[in-house]
Amino acid sequence: MAKRKTDKSREERIDEEIIVDCYDETERAMGWYYYLEDRLEFPFNGKCIKARSISPLKTGEVVEVLSMAPEDECKHEMFVTIRWEKRKFGVPLSQLEGIKASNGAKQAVEDWRYWVSMGDEF
């Protein structure tokens, strides 16, 4: 994955609020999970910005984001539960952009997408 230009304030927030004191991949995953769970105000609308082979969403689709997926589903990537075509299931948070969401929720989603785009992993 190509690296983007570094965002110093976002990097600082990630290092000091999200993955601070995390020593392994499980701790980093849970740091992200609880950061997102705390800042995302459910429900909110999300727009698919990137199609993924593991998700039925198409670029441009708008869905209702209901909650974080269960913790055990987020050990390698962050997933959220959405309502789509009268069903509920998980999709990768990185494929969504927060719309009609609070500023805090938008920032949290952007933080996660930034971290992923920089090639960082748990």
C-alpha positions as CSV (number, residue, x, y, z in Angstrom):
1,M,0.0,0.0,0.0
2,A,1.4,3.4,-0.9
3,K,2.2,5.7,2.0
4,R,0.6,9.2,2.1
5,K,1.9,12.4,3.5
6,T,2.2,12.3,7.3
7,D,-0.3,14.2,9.3
8,K,1.6,15.2,12.5
9,S,-1.5,16.0,14.6
10,R,-3.2,12.8,13.6
11,E,0.0,10.8,14.3
12,E,0.3,12.4,17.7
13,R,-3.4,11.5,18.6
14,I,-2.9,7.9,17.4
15,D,0.4,7.6,19.4
16,E,-0.8,9.3,22.5
17,E,-4.5,8.3,22.7
18,I,-5.0,5.1,20.8
19,I,-2.0,2.9,20.8
20,V,-0.2,4.4,23.8
21,D,1.1,1.6,26.1
22,C,0.2,-1.1,23.6
23,Y,3.0,-3.7,23.3
24,D,1.6,-6.2,20.9
25,E,-0.9,-6.7,18.2
26,T,-3.8,-7.7,20.5
27,E,-3.3,-4.5,22.6
28,R,-3.1,-2.3,19.5
29,A,-6.3,-3.9,18.1
30,M,-8.2,-3.3,21.4
31,G,-6.8,0.2,21.7
32,W,-8.3,1.0,18.3
33,Y,-11.5,-0.8,19.1
34,Y,-12.2,1.1,22.3
35,Y,-11.1,4.4,20.8
36,L,-13.6,3.9,17.9
37,E,-16.4,2.6,20.1
38,D,-16.0,5.6,22.4
39,R,-16.0,8.2,19.7
40,L,-18.4,6.8,17.1
41,E,-22.0,8.0,17.9
42,F,-24.3,5.3,16.5
43,P,-26.3,5.2,14.4
44,F,-24.8,7.3,11.7
45,N,-24.6,7.2,7.9
46,G,-21.6,6.0,6.1
47,K,-20.7,6.2,2.4
48,C,-18.7,3.5,0.7
49,I,-15.6,5.1,-0.7
50,K,-13.9,1.9,-1.8
51,A,-15.2,-1.5,-2.9
52,R,-13.7,-4.5,-1.2
53,S,-13.9,-8.1,-2.2
54,I,-15.1,-9.1,1.3
55,S,-18.0,-6.7,1.3
56,P,-21.1,-6.3,-0.9
57,L,-21.0,-2.5,-0.8
58,K,-20.4,-0.6,-4.0
59,T,-18.6,2.7,-4.2
60,G,-21.0,5.5,-3.5
61,E,-23.6,3.4,-1.5
62,V,-24.8,5.0,1.7
63,V,-25.6,2.7,4.6
64,E,-26.7,3.1,8.2
65,V,-23.8,2.2,10.6
66,L,-25.3,0.7,13.7
67,S,-22.4,-0.3,16.0
68,M,-18.9,-1.7,16.2
69,A,-18.8,-5.4,15.3
70,P,-18.0,-7.7,18.2
71,E,-14.5,-7.4,19.7
72,D,-13.5,-10.9,18.5
73,E,-14.3,-9.8,14.9
74,C,-11.9,-6.9,15.1
75,K,-8.6,-8.5,16.0
76,H,-7.1,-8.0,12.6
77,E,-9.2,-5.1,11.1
78,M,-11.9,-2.8,12.4
79,F,-15.4,-3.8,11.4
80,V,-18.7,-2.1,12.0
81,T,-22.2,-3.5,11.8
82,I,-24.4,-1.9,9.2
83,R,-28.0,-2.2,8.0
84,W,-28.1,-3.0,4.2
85,E,-31.0,-4.3,2.2
86,K,-33.0,-5.2,5.3
87,R,-30.1,-7.2,6.8
88,K,-27.4,-6.4,9.4
89,F,-23.8,-7.5,9.1
90,G,-20.2,-6.4,9.4
91,V,-18.1,-4.5,6.9
92,P,-14.6,-3.0,7.1
93,L,-14.7,0.5,8.6
94,S,-11.9,1.4,6.2
95,Q,-14.2,1.3,3.3
96,L,-16.6,3.9,4.8
97,E,-16.6,7.7,5.1
98,G,-18.8,9.1,7.9
99,I,-21.6,11.3,6.6
100,K,-24.3,12.8,8.7
101,A,-22.1,11.9,11.6
102,S,-20.8,14.0,14.5
103,N,-17.4,15.7,14.0
104,G,-15.9,13.3,16.6
105,A,-17.2,10.3,14.7
106,K,-15.9,11.7,11.4
107,Q,-12.5,12.3,12.9
108,A,-12.4,8.8,14.4
109,V,-13.2,7.2,11.1
110,E,-10.7,9.4,9.3
111,D,-8.1,8.4,12.0
112,W,-8.6,4.7,11.3
113,R,-8.6,5.2,7.5
114,Y,-5.4,7.3,7.8
115,W,-3.7,4.6,9.9
116,V,-4.6,1.9,7.4
117,S,-3.5,4.1,4.4
118,M,-0.1,4.6,6.1
119,G,0.4,0.8,5.9
120,D,0.3,0.4,9.7
121,E,-0.8,-2.9,11.1
122,F,-1.7,-4.3,14.5
